Amino acid sequence: MSQDSATTAALIIPALNEEAVIGDMLRAIPPSIFLAVIVADNGSTDHTASIARSCGAIVVQEPERGYGAACLRAIQALPAGVEIVVFLQADLSEDPAEAPLLIAPIQNGRADLVIGSRTLGNAEPGAILPHQAFGNWLATALIRLFYRYRYTDLGPFRAIRRSSLDAMNMQERNYGWTIEMQIRAVEQRLRIMEVPVTYRVRAAGVNKVSGNLRASVAAGIKIISTVFRLWLSRRSASRRGTQSLF
């Protein structure tokens, strides 16, 4: 993967048993966009890691299963000079060629966090299943209710300023990762944008969440519980601050 001297963005790709598609996904990344491409192998039992290395990616290992755990491990491996971090799924459901759409508003000083919105963009039939659509609606509705901010999506394809990411002190190690980031962004009054992106049916392999009802329910519970946990934590901190004035 070629690099440009002006490039300050790095790409993080959590991956679990994606040998059927990881090579095609990495080869689809346009050259000169990223300073580094990091694949966080989340305990794969196939050839995901070796294929990723052969395509020029940096591979880090995170045996603890969980999307957030994989992302946190990859963040630790970011090289010096990275100012923007992009997160992308490994299954080619998102188009890596659209990464500049997310990076540009941050580079231009117009945003700190840019979410690739599947709702505003073009989702292939069958790419977002009904229970996914409902869960996405419910989660964004809760953010709107508790935080007075309107998101259209919890899309995992996103870009964030490195300094803003560091300040968030992200904690979620599983399905709550994406919504924690979006709530933290509101709490910290970051400049947030959503841009339309393409969303496709995964190119190959098995969907770890939406293709499994039990996993989908677990993900939904975790996402919703994360909203309530962060909201209650915020209320508690606010009350302590008020009491300290007297």
N, C-alpha and C positions, 0 to 999 in steps of 0.2 A: 504494500500500500504506500503509494508515494505521498510525500509531505510537502507542504509549502511553508516557506520561512515565516509567512505572516499568520499561519494557522495557530489559533490558541484554543481550539475546541478538541475535546476528547470524547470518544464514544464508548459507552458501557453497555454490554449485552449480557444479561443473565441467561444461562442456558442449562437445561437439564435434558439429557438424552435427545439431542437434536442432530445426530449424525446425518440424518436423511436430508437436512436442509441447511445446516450451518455454513457449509461451503458455498452454496449458491447465494446465501444471504450476504456473506462477507465479500464475495466477488461482485455483488451488486452495488457496493458502496462506491460512489464516484471518487476518483483520486483527488488528492490535494485538499480535502475538506478537514481531515482530522490529524492532529498531532500524534494521537495514539488511539488504537482500537483495543479495548480490553474486554475479553470474554471471561465472565465469572462462571466457571464450571461448578454447578451446584450439586455435586455428587453423582455425576453421570456414570453409568455402567457400560456405555458404548464408546465410540471413537470420537465423540464431540470434541474433546480437548485436542487430540492429535490433528484432526482436520482443521481446527481453528488455527493451530500453530503453523500448519503448512500453508495457510492463507495469509500469514504475516501478522496475525493478531497476538497480542500479549495475553496469555492465559493464566488466570489465578484460580486457586482451588478454595471452595467454601463447602465443606462437607455437611454443615448444618443446613437442612432443607429449608428453603424460604426465600421468596423473591427479595425481600428487604435485606436478609442476611447476605445474599449474593451481591446486591448493590453496595452494601456497606464494605464488603471485602474489596470490591473493585475500586471504590473510592480511595482506599488506603494505597492502592498501586498507581494512582494518578501521577504522571511525571511532573517535574517542575515546569512552570510556564503555562499550564492549563488554566484558562480563565472562564471557559464555558464547558459544561458537562451535558452531554446528550445521552438519554436513555432510550433504548430500542429493544424490541423483542427479537428473539432469535429465529422465529418461524416464518419470516417473509410476509406476515400479515400486514406489516407496515412497509412502506417504500423508503429505503434509505436514501434514495435520490431526492426525497423531499426534506432532508435534514437542513439544507440552507434556509428553508422557509421558517424554521424554528430558531436558527442561529442568528439570522440577520437582525431581528428586532433587538437582540441583546448587544450585538456588535455595534449597532447604531445608537445605543443608549436610550432606546424607547421602552425596554422591558428588562426585568430581572428573571422572570419565569415565563416560559412560553409552553403552553399545552397544545399538543396536536389533537384537535377535536375530531373524533369520528362522527359525532352528531352533526357538526357543521359541514363536514366533508362528504366524501362519497364512499359509502360502505357497500360492499358487494352483498347480494342476497345470500343469507345464511352465515355471513361473517359475524354478525352480532345476534346471538340467540335470544329468544323472548325473555328468559330469566336474567340474562345479562343486561338487556335493555331496562328491565324493571329495577334491577339492583343499582344500575347507574343512575336512573332517575331518582330513586329513593335517597341515595347517598348525596347527590347534588342538591336535592330538596332540603335535606337536613342541614347542609352547609348554609344554604340560603336562609333557613329558619333561625339558626343559631348565630351565624356570623354576618348575615345581611350581605352576602356576596354571591353573585350568580355565576356558577360554572355550568357549562353544558355537558361536560364529560370528565371522566377520570382517566382519560387516555394515557397509557403507559409511555407513548412516544412523546418525549418532552425535552426541553433544554432549560438549563438554569445557570445563572452566573455562579462561578465557583465560590466566591466570597459569600454569596447568599446561602448557598448550600451548607457551607461550613458553619454559618451562624445559626442554622436551624437545629443543629445537634440532633439529627434524626435518630430515632430509637426503634421504630417498628422493624421487625425482622421477618415479617411474612406478608400477608395480603393487605395489611393496613398501610404499607409503604406509600403508595400513590396518594391516598387521601390525607395521610399525615403531612406530606409535603405541601399539598394544596391548602390545608388549614394553617400550617405554619406560615405560609406565604401571606395569607390574609392577616394573621396575627402580627406579623412583622411589617405589614404595610408595604410589601413589595409591589413593584409595577408588574402586573400580570396581564398576559395576553393569551388568547386562544386563536389558533389558525386552523383552517380546514385541512384535513389530511385524508389520504386514501386509506381504506381498511379492507383487507381481502381475507378470504378463507385461507387458513394456513396452508402452505405449499405441500407439506408432508408431515408425517409423524402424528402424534396424539396430543390433543390439547389437554394440558394438565388440570385446568380448572373448568372451563365451560363445557368440555366434553364429558365431565363426570359430575353427576348430580350431587353426590355427597361432598365433593370438593367445592362445587359451586355454592352450596349452602354454607359450608365452613367459611368460604371467602366472604360471603355476604354478611355473616354474623361478625366476622372479624372487622370488616370495614365499618359497619354500623357501630360496633362497640368502640372502635377507635374514635369515631366522631364524638360519642358521649364522654369517653374518657378525657379527651383533650378539652372538651367544653367544660366539664366539671373541674378539671385542673385549672382552667382559666378563671372560672368563677371563684374558686378557692383562693387563688393568688390575688384576685381583685379585692376580695373581702379582707384578706390579711393586710393589703395595702391601705384600705380604708380605715381599718382599726388602728394601724400604726400612726394615723394622723391625730389620734385623740390620746 
